[in-house]
Amino acid sequence: MVKKSARRSRRTHCPAFKARVDPADLREDKTMTQWCQEFEVRAARMFDRKRKLLEGASNVFAGPTQSPPVGLAHCTRRSVN
């Protein structure tokens, strides 16, 4: 007899699902509970994703960042035979 666990397996959400859920939470036309029921996710996950989205939003409007100059000292010359 194989005993099955009562726990539900952990879900992983694809980027397309996250792109649909995150802006929906920002619209605020429904309550957090309604969004959680519609998308079948926990409220803690919605709060976490909303916080990360709002923290990263300022990077969208920031000017282009300049990368530090790359030195060539770490490169080695390989001989091709």
Protein Blocks (a to p, Z undefined) as FASTA:
>chain_A
ZZddfbdcdddddfklmmmmmmmmmnopacfklmmmmnopafklmmmmmmmmmmmmmmmm
pccdddddddfklpccdddZZ
